[in-house]
Amino acid sequence: MNPGTGNRNYGFLGWQVQRRLSQLATIGAEVFYTTPDQVGGDANLASTSDWSSISPNITISCLAGRGIVGDTILQGYAAYQLTL
């Protein structure tokens, strides 16, 4: 749900590939697409790349990329995962 004047519900589709380089390192790439989230808005298509590492139980992922269609802004995030 995307409440608010002029907003609309939207779809999201993404695909990711990863390759493990070693026990401590993985690289990957992702492409994702969203339909317009506002009336009269544009769809977005973006690609990103990521790097994950640390140990078999701890992963820190850093991801950055840029939009290809629609909003062509730089996007990024960092994530921490602990596997018990």
Salt bridges, closest charged atoms under 4 A:
none
